[in-house]
Amino acid sequence: MREKPTLRIPLGLIALLIALGIYIFAVASLSPWVGQWHAGLQAVFYLVAGVAWLLPLRRFLIWMETGRWG
């Protein structure tokens, strides 16, 4: 348990919001190509893209809380 507050949490949240914004922009910029696909493929693409950003989140949250990556 943390004894003193650290800057990791507020800076981590800012970094997370910036990275998520960049990720959203990148996925949305693919819409001219993805929009030409069959509706079922579009649904699968956006479902995978909507969940993929969660994969590195666990380690990042651990780092924000403890300062270690694992």
C-alpha positions in Angstrom: 0.0 0.0 0.0 1.2 3.5 -0.9 2.3 5.7 2.0 2.6 8.9 0.0 0.8 10.1 -3.1 2.8 9.9 -6.4 2.5 11.6 -9.7 2.2 8.2 -11.5 -1.6 8.1 -11.2 -2.5 11.5 -12.6 0.2 11.3 -15.2 -0.8 7.8 -16.1 -4.4 8.9 -16.5 -3.4 11.7 -18.8 -1.2 9.3 -20.8 -4.0 6.8 -21.0 -6.5 9.4 -22.3 -4.0 10.7 -24.9 -3.1 7.1 -26.0 -6.8 6.2 -26.2 -7.6 9.3 -28.2 -4.8 8.4 -30.7 -6.1 4.8 -30.9 -9.7 6.0 -31.5 -8.5 8.4 -34.2 -6.4 5.6 -35.8 -9.4 3.2 -35.9 -11.8 5.8 -37.1 -9.4 6.9 -39.8 -9.8 3.3 -41.2 -13.6 3.8 -41.8 -13.3 4.7 -45.5 -11.9 1.2 -46.1 -13.8 -0.7 -43.5 -17.0 1.0 -44.6 -16.8 -0.9 -47.9 -16.7 -4.3 -46.2 -19.7 -6.5 -45.6 -21.7 -5.4 -42.5 -20.8 -8.6 -40.6 -17.0 -8.0 -41.2 -17.4 -4.4 -40.1 -19.1 -5.6 -36.8 -16.3 -8.1 -36.2 -13.6 -5.5 -36.9 -15.1 -2.8 -34.6 -15.7 -5.4 -31.9 -12.1 -6.5 -32.0 -10.8 -2.9 -32.2 -13.1 -1.9 -29.3 -11.6 -4.7 -27.1 -8.0 -4.6 -28.3 -7.1 -1.5 -26.3 -7.8 -3.4 -23.1 -5.0 -5.9 -23.6 -2.1 -3.7 -22.4 -4.2 -1.9 -19.8 -3.7 -4.4 -16.9 0.1 -3.9 -16.9 -0.3 -0.2 -17.3 -2.7 0.0 -14.3 -0.2 -2.1 -12.2 2.5 0.4 -13.1 0.3 3.3 -12.1 -0.4 1.8 -8.7 3.0 0.2 -7.8 5.6 1.6 -10.2 6.5 -1.9 -11.5 5.4 -3.3 -14.8 4.5 -6.8 -13.5 
